[in-house]
Amino acid sequence: MSFSPYVKCICPSCFEEIFLGECKIVSGITTDKVLKAPSGPLARFIVEPLDGRKYTLELARRQCTKCKYLLPANIENVPSITLAVVGDTFSGKSHYIAALIHQIKADWMGNAGGFARFTCLTPEVEDLYTRDYFEPLFINKQILQLTPQATKMTADPLIYKLVVSPSPKHPPTTVNLIIYDASGEDFVRQDRLVQVARFVLNTSAFIFVADPFTMHSIFELLSPSLQIRLQSQFDLAQKRRAADTFNAIIDVFERFRKHSDGSRLSGIPVAIMLSKADLLKYLHAQDSYTFMTNPQYSSDLDLQDINTVDREVRDLLRIYQQGDLLAATNRFKQVKFFATSATGDPPDGNGYFTKVEPCRCLDPMLWILHRLEFIRKLS
């Protein structure tokens, strides 16, 4: 194994490998104010911590040497988990991200048995998400606008610092959670994926959003009145099967990582998530589904509950002729199936919700954090 004395990282915006010692240290308060510029042949060896009075009062950040992106101040000290939420157009990715963050704050942090802290490191990006995601969905109770296709090759991720400890006796563990959203068209077209959605190629884990609207065998069992309300969305979602989008993404990922076709992907957790699971309550035997109600979240993961949901969703996909999605994941070493609802109910004919109550949006992320050894399972 080769050893490098340099501290390197992948920039969360341009996805190029950079040496942190070569980055300028700039003010997060005053635009273009350089607090320290690297100099000399030994610059790569020196990564000065950005704490203490001088740097804290300036909210100092390192500036990417490639794209000028301001990196998280703790990037050299804290591991990062890049979460790629991927799926086709209209699959519900943006609704899911909004509901996920809502449930982290309201359900997970609120019920954590030990110490827990969830802090945004990109407040300017969170302001945009508040305006375009959280307020429309949770305050106005309306369908979110489609995520526009990317127009630049760099990204502006939403980054949170997550600090947890199961009890006061255990030291806290810290990780940066990096979340990206992108248009479905930027995923299904491989040329656009490698140009404007490159976070997929550098991800720590996948959450693949499978849309039940692409499953005709589910849609045709809904009541006629509900079909009329949802017909326009169903028509738009019928372009591709869920497995088609998933296979296109994984094919490029395997090639980028130099994996063989059908690789085990042993180090990458893959969560296959059926979105809009609230539709399933209109089908037969809906009372038997564990995933129809939220569990009691805590500091640890209830792996027994996760395994129950996994079996339910696999069985459901077999029943409704989605065996190609199951086959596409059969060789993965770390894969689980989930069902979530970002809203709790479908919208009315005008695109508004009576209420917005996310259900189980935390499940895929908590399982991923467990697989990456950040949180424990219940004993």
KOLTOR-849420 format. One record per residue (C-alpha): residue in one letter; y, x, z. Coordinates in steps of 0.2 Angstrom, whole numbers, padded with zeros to 4 digits, always signed. Layout:
N
AYXZ
...
This chain:
379
M+0000+0000+0000
S+0017+0007-0005
F+0031+0008+0008
S+0049+0007+0005
P+0063+0012+0017
Y+0075+0000+0009
V+0078-0017+0015
K+0076-0029+0000
C+0076-0047-0003
I+0077-0060-0017
C+0094-0068-0019
P+0092-0087-0015
S+0104-0090-0030
C+0100-0079-0044
F+0083-0074-0039
E+0085-0056-0042
E+0078-0043-0030
I+0093-0034-0022
F+0095-0020-0009
L+0105-0027+0006
G+0112-0010+0010
E+0121-0010-0006
C+0129-0027-0003
K+0147-0029+0001
I+0151-0036+0018
V+0164-0050+0015
S+0174-0062+0026
G+0167-0080+0026
I+0185-0086+0032
T+0196-0077+0019
T+0192-0077+0001
D+0189-0060-0007
K+0192-0051+0009
V+0180-0036+0010
L+0176-0030+0027
K+0165-0016+0022
A+0160-0009+0005
P+0144+0002+0003
S+0147+0020-0002
G+0137+0036-0004
P+0119+0039-0009
L+0112+0033+0007
A+0119+0016+0006
R+0102+0008+0003
F+0096+0014+0020
I+0110+0007+0030
V+0109-0012+0034
E+0122-0015+0047
P+0119-0031+0058
L+0133-0044+0056
D+0135-0049+0074
G+0147-0044+0087
R+0166-0048+0088
K+0172-0040+0072
Y+0160-0049+0060
T+0158-0065+0070
L+0176-0069+0070
E+0176-0067+0051
L+0159-0076+0049
A+0154-0061+0039
R+0141-0062+0025
R+0134-0050+0013
Q+0138-0053-0006
C+0124-0052-0018
T+0126-0037-0030
K+0120-0047-0045
C+0129-0064-0044
K+0141-0062-0029
Y+0132-0076-0019
L+0136-0075-0001
L+0119-0073+0008
P+0114-0080+0025
A+0121-0069+0038
N+0104-0067+0046
I+0094-0064+0030
E+0088-0046+0035
N+0081-0052+0052
V+0074-0069+0049
P+0059-0074+0037
S+0064-0087+0024
I+0053-0101+0018
T+0058-0107+0000
L+0053-0125-0002
A+0051-0131-0020
V+0051-0150-0021
V+0046-0153-0038
G+0041-0168-0049
D+0046-0178-0064
T+0062-0188-0068
F+0063-0204-0057
S+0049-0198-0045
G+0060-0199-0030
K+0064-0180-0026
S+0082-0183-0021
H+0078-0198-0010
Y+0064-0188-0002
I+0075-0173+0002
A+0088-0184+0010
A+0075-0193+0020
L+0066-0177+0025
I+0082-0169+0033
H+0086-0186+0041
Q+0068-0186+0049
I+0070-0168+0054
K+0085-0171+0064
A+0081-0189+0071
D+0063-0189+0073
W+0057-0171+0075
M+0071-0162+0084
G+0073-0178+0095
N+0055-0178+0100
A+0052-0159+0101
G+0043-0155+0118
G+0050-0138+0119
F+0066-0129+0113
A+0072-0134+0095
R+0087-0130+0085
F+0091-0135+0067
T+0108-0127+0060
C+0115-0128+0043
L+0119-0110+0036
T+0127-0118+0020
P+0140-0131+0027
E+0149-0132+0010
V+0132-0137+0001
E+0128-0149+0016
D+0145-0157+0013
L+0140-0160-0005
Y+0123-0167+0000
T+0132-0178+0013
R+0143-0185-0001
D+0130-0187-0014
Y+0114-0190-0004
F+0115-0195+0014
E+0130-0207+0013
P+0125-0217-0002
L+0107-0219+0005
F+0109-0221+0023
I+0126-0229+0024
N+0128-0238+0008
K+0109-0241+0006
Q+0109-0239-0012
I+0098-0230-0025
L+0104-0212-0028
Q+0110-0206-0045
L+0099-0196-0055
T+0100-0177-0052
P+0109-0170-0067
Q+0101-0156-0077
A+0107-0139-0072
T+0121-0131-0082
K+0120-0113-0075
M+0106-0101-0071
T+0111-0098-0053
A+0107-0111-0039
D+0116-0117-0023
P+0102-0121-0011
L+0104-0130+0005
I+0099-0118+0019
Y+0095-0122+0037
K+0090-0110+0052
L+0076-0118+0061
V+0072-0111+0079
V+0057-0119+0089
S+0047-0115+0104
P+0033-0126+0111
S+0039-0123+0129
P+0051-0113+0139
K+0036-0100+0142
H+0035-0096+0124
P+0048-0085+0114
P+0057-0095+0101
T+0052-0092+0082
T+0066-0093+0069
V+0065-0096+0050
N+0077-0100+0037
L+0072-0115+0027
I+0078-0115+0009
I+0078-0132+0000
Y+0082-0134-0019
D+0084-0150-0029
A+0084-0151-0048
S+0082-0163-0062
G+0064-0168-0067
E+0068-0162-0085
D+0071-0145-0078
F+0053-0145-0072
V+0043-0152-0086
R+0051-0142-0099
Q+0045-0124-0097
D+0059-0116-0106
R+0071-0124-0093
L+0061-0120-0078
V+0061-0101-0081
Q+0080-0102-0085
V+0088-0114-0072
A+0074-0119-0060
R+0068-0101-0056
F+0066-0105-0037
V+0050-0113-0042
L+0043-0096-0047
N+0049-0088-0030
T+0043-0102-0019
S+0034-0101-0002
A+0026-0118-0004
F+0026-0133-0016
I+0029-0151-0012
F+0024-0160-0028
V+0031-0178-0029
A+0018-0189-0038
D+0027-0206-0043
P+0016-0222-0041
F+0027-0229-0055
T+0018-0218-0067
M+0001-0226-0062
H-0001-0242-0072
S-0016-0248-0062
I-0005-0249-0046
F+0010-0257-0055
E+0000-0271-0062
L-0006-0276-0045
L+0011-0280-0039
S+0018-0297-0038
P+0027-0304-0053
S+0043-0305-0044
L+0042-0287-0038
Q+0037-0281-0056
I+0053-0289-0063
R+0063-0280-0050
L+0056-0264-0054
Q+0052-0265-0072
S+0066-0254-0078
Q+0061-0240-0067
F+0043-0242-0072
D+0047-0241-0091
L+0057-0225-0088
A+0043-0217-0078
Q+0029-0220-0090
K+0033-0205-0101
R+0020-0193-0092
R+0006-0194-0080
A+0009-0186-0064
A-0004-0172-0068
D+0005-0168-0084
T+0020-0162-0074
F+0011-0153-0061
N+0000-0144-0073
A+0016-0138-0083
I+0024-0131-0067
I+0008-0122-0061
D+0004-0115-0078
V+0021-0105-0078
F+0019-0101-0059
E+0002-0093-0062
R+0009-0083-0076
F+0024-0077-0067
R+0014-0072-0052
K+0000-0064-0063
H-0013-0075-0057
S-0028-0080-0068
D-0029-0098-0074
G-0036-0109-0060
S-0031-0097-0047
R-0035-0101-0029
L-0016-0098-0024
S-0023-0093-0007
G-0005-0088+0000
I+0004-0104-0006
P+0002-0121+0003
V+0003-0135-0010
A+0007-0152-0004
I+0004-0166-0016
M+0014-0181-0010
L+0013-0199-0016
S+0031-0205-0015
K+0037-0223-0014
A+0022-0227-0003
D+0030-0243+0003
L+0024-0251-0014
L+0006-0249-0007
K+0009-0262+0006
Y+0009-0275-0008
L-0009-0270-0013
H-0025-0276-0005
A-0032-0268+0011
Q-0014-0260+0015
D-0017-0263+0034
S-0030-0249+0034
Y-0019-0235+0028
T-0014-0223+0042
F+0001-0217+0031
M+0010-0234+0032
T+0017-0230+0049
N+0026-0215+0057
P+0016-0204+0069
Q+0024-0198+0085
Y+0031-0181+0080
S+0032-0167+0093
S+0033-0148+0093
D+0015-0146+0087
L+0006-0153+0072
D-0007-0167+0073
L-0019-0160+0061
Q-0032-0174+0064
D-0019-0186+0058
I-0014-0175+0043
N-0033-0174+0038
T-0035-0193+0039
V-0020-0196+0028
D-0027-0183+0016
R-0043-0192+0014
E-0034-0209+0012
V-0023-0203-0002
R-0037-0194-0011
D-0047-0210-0011
L-0033-0220-0017
L-0030-0208-0032
R-0048-0210-0037
I-0047-0229-0036
Y-0031-0230-0047
Q-0037-0218-0060
Q-0028-0202-0055
G-0043-0191-0055
D-0034-0178-0066
L-0022-0174-0052
L-0036-0171-0040
A-0045-0160-0053
A-0030-0150-0056
T-0029-0145-0037
N-0048-0143-0034
R-0048-0124-0033
F-0032-0122-0022
K-0036-0114-0005
Q-0022-0123+0004
V-0019-0141-0002
K-0016-0157+0006
F-0012-0175+0000
F+0001-0185+0008
A+0010-0202+0006
T+0028-0205+0011
S+0042-0217+0009
A+0060-0211+0009
T+0067-0229+0012
G+0053-0240+0019
D+0055-0254+0006
P+0059-0255-0013
P+0077-0259-0019
D+0082-0276-0024
G+0087-0280-0042
N+0104-0272-0040
G+0098-0256-0033
Y+0102-0259-0015
F+0090-0258+0000
T+0090-0271+0014
K+0086-0256+0026
V+0082-0238+0025
E+0068-0232+0036
P+0060-0216+0031
C+0041-0215+0034
R+0031-0199+0035
C+0043-0188+0025
L+0040-0174+0038
D+0022-0173+0036
P+0021-0161+0021
M+0034-0150+0028
L+0026-0149+0045
W+0009-0145+0037
I+0017-0131+0027
L+0025-0124+0042
H+0009-0124+0051
R+0000-0116+0036
L+0013-0102+0036
E+0010-0100+0055
F+0027-0106+0061
I+0021-0121+0071
R+0005-0124+0080
K-0008-0138+0078
L-0011-0149+0093
S-0025-0142+0104
